[in-house]
Amino acid sequence: MKKLCHYISEYMGLLVLAAALLAAAFPTLLQAIRPTTINYLLGAVMFGMGLTLRAADFKVVFSHPRDVLTGCLAQFTIMPLLAYALARLFRLDEALALGVVLVGCCPGGTASNVITFLAKGDLALSVGMTGVSTLLAPLLTPLLTWTLAGKSVDVDVASMFLSILWVVIVPIVAGLLVRWLWPRLTEQATDYLPAFSSLAVAFIVAVIIAANADKLLTGGLIIVVVVMLHNVCGLALGWLLGQMLGLSAPKRKAISIEVGMQNSGLASSLATIHFAAYPLATIPGALFSVWHNLSGAAVAYLYRKS
């Protein structure tokens, strides 16, 4: 069973791609599922993240605060500004531009920790950056979204703040509490959590793709190009920043991957909850989930060889 779970998490990119293609080909199979299911699945993934965190994972925040803060600052500047610039450059319509900005304003995704490990990067730094950026997300994600998209779309900052608290922060805290109360039981479950998270993300992507299968063609190839550029430019600029600061190769890898890989599931969840009037806003998050897992696997291979 553990071996199967290992394969599921290792080939997460292909799993998510397969789920997206199947959902696009047979959308009616999943269209009966309510989009709000995404929120519960994302909450379950965040709960799993809380279960895997240890006190040692937070030591890097205090032992190397400069590195963690550098990564988080890059996360909440590079990706939001890239999103805004790409949306303007490619003249995306209102809904797609909103979706791209939402992706850019979200914290780093948990998949970045797996990719950093595979890339032989600084895993402790990666976990520290993911944890801090996630804790900052309830405040920064709504504010950045309002700053970059608020002129064209009504952004309810307070409501988004509460959503992120309930969907992200509360499940993580619950996971930490469960780990503290039942450490042995939790330790046994952690071997299966990456596979569960992989399946949950694949299902989230499938639900979003199926719900918007008829609208995907209206977005066209242009949104795919924007999503790919957003991710690749984030990876490249994260690496360049680490190089400019004279950081070691493992730290450069961690910052590059952390900046380029977003919690795109959260972006889709926020779009579903708060921007129902713009159904296409969920598409960039779904596409980003597919693409960044594929590019992440490629980057892990390249970084591992460097």
HUDALIN-V547036 format. One record per run of one state. SS is the DSSP state (H for helix, E for strand, L for the rest). FROM is the first residue (numbers start at 1). LEN is the number of residues. Records with the same first field share a line. If there is no record, write none. Layout:
SS: FROM-LEN  FROM-LEN
//
This chain:
L: 1-1  11-1  26-1  30-7  53-2  64-1  90-4  106-2  109-2  119-4  150-7  182-1  212-1  245-4  261-1  263-1  275-4  306-1
H: 2-9  12-14  27-3  37-16  55-9  65-25  94-12  111-8  123-27  157-25  183-29  213-32  249-12  264-11  279-27
E: 108-1  262-1
//
